Amino acid sequence: MKQKYERPTIKKMNTGLMNKFGTRTDFDPVEVIDGVPVKSLVADYGSPVFVLSEKQIRRNYQAAVRSFKTRYPKVQFAWSYKTNYLNAVCKIFHQEGSWAEVVSGFEYHKALGNGVAGNQIIFNGPDKKEADLIFAIENHSLIHIDHYDELYLLIEICKRINKTAKVAIRVNFDTGVYPTWDRFGFNYENGQAWTAINKIVAADHLELIGLHCHIGTFMLSTAAYSVAATKLCDLAIRCKTELQNPVQYLDLGGGFPSTNTLKGAYLPGVDTVPSVEDFADAITNTILNFGFATDELPLLILESGRVLIDDAGYLIGSVLANKRLSDGRRATIVDFGINILFTSNWYDHKISVAKEAGQYTEETVLFGPLCMNIDVVRESITLPLLERGDQVVVHKVGAYNMTQWMQFINMRPAVVLIDMQGKSHLIRKPETLAYLEMMEEVPDYLSN
Ligand SMILES: *Cc1c(COP(=O)(O)O)cnc(C)c1O
């Protein structure tokens, strides 16, 4: 058979170019995501559009589980709902074996709706309504008490409904990373945590089964987790020896960083943040060396959010216009604003062009489409020259953006999941005016 003629092409290689900070610039175009062309995603679902990779979510989850399970015998992950509670996303984590970690009544009900057994839901946070607590007690969920008022309320509820609650306390401590998150839970150093434990063990209808902490988010110090694990282990051993109430689990919370680059960081996140394995080493070595009998090692629970999904998320957007600012700087206006890219507050996201672009690049300010001065997606980024209608792909936006996003001036866009076979699925429709007005009421006297 005669071969089809292909026109020869010459491609200039960009690899290895240094920018003024001595780090490599990377203008490789992103034309496809998991095999699906960016162009067809925009044609099918509009622009802007969030895209999630099921492959990457599963890969992250399995790698994290492996990092811990190869180092410690009893490990359980619980998906942090607030990080991304789209049901399709949660179901992927639950299929992989993850429990649910929720911090509000509606998240609790979402987890139940996603088929999670009551005794595999961890109920955290300072705001648990009485009705939610009763529900959680009856469903045998793991209630992590945040403050004394909640403890007293639980004691009162359990007595009233004559049921026993399975509880843990959230503990905060000085881990050497400041400011400490001491507004959540009971403090270790000043004895509050130990007092709370004593009150729980002494109460009739409470069963103390675990100890919990969540020391921060995007934590860059593995040592902080060693300190946290040490202090939780100390409490656990005292629970057993002094109160004859051994705990079943230690929950080290979440907080591991994704490979995003923090604003103002000198080097890219991929090169600098510790890996999940580094954190697993710090935590499991501490627990294993602490002195538990081998058959009494507590279950280790992790509530990782960000690290498991950030790099599985993309935001595709389109260029609306270019202009020159009064000082001559190039400005490009894109069709997504900071209202749907909350994490642009902290990260210099990697932003790629969705096509092979020219060699010429220029420092550019990226503005969103909102009629507000603060809508700056990026103060300064070196980009090839883009034209109206060109697509850009913002990377590592899977965590928190799809829960903290705001409807403001523009509607929230569609969210698409690309499955293991490279097929795309709409998992959240783009919002419409009808959706927006569904919750509104106009008083009769203003109706006509
Ligand atoms: C938000 C949260 C998590 C997840 O935190 P990440 O930093 O995203 O890993 C885990 N546990 C609790 C209690 C949380 O509030």
The ligand as an ORCA input file, in Angstrom:
! r2SCAN-3c Opt
* xyz 0 1
  C      -9.978     20.385     55.167
  C      -9.704     19.266     56.058
  C      -8.972     18.157     55.620
  C      -8.306     18.095     54.265
  O      -7.224     18.980     54.233
  P      -6.178     19.021     53.020
  O      -5.230     20.103     53.416
  O      -6.935     19.354     51.780
  O      -5.510     17.689     52.935
  C      -8.829     17.091     56.497
  N      -9.346     17.129     57.738
  C     -10.045     18.186     58.206
  C     -10.578     18.170     59.576
  C     -10.233     19.300     57.391
  O     -10.907     20.353     57.869
*
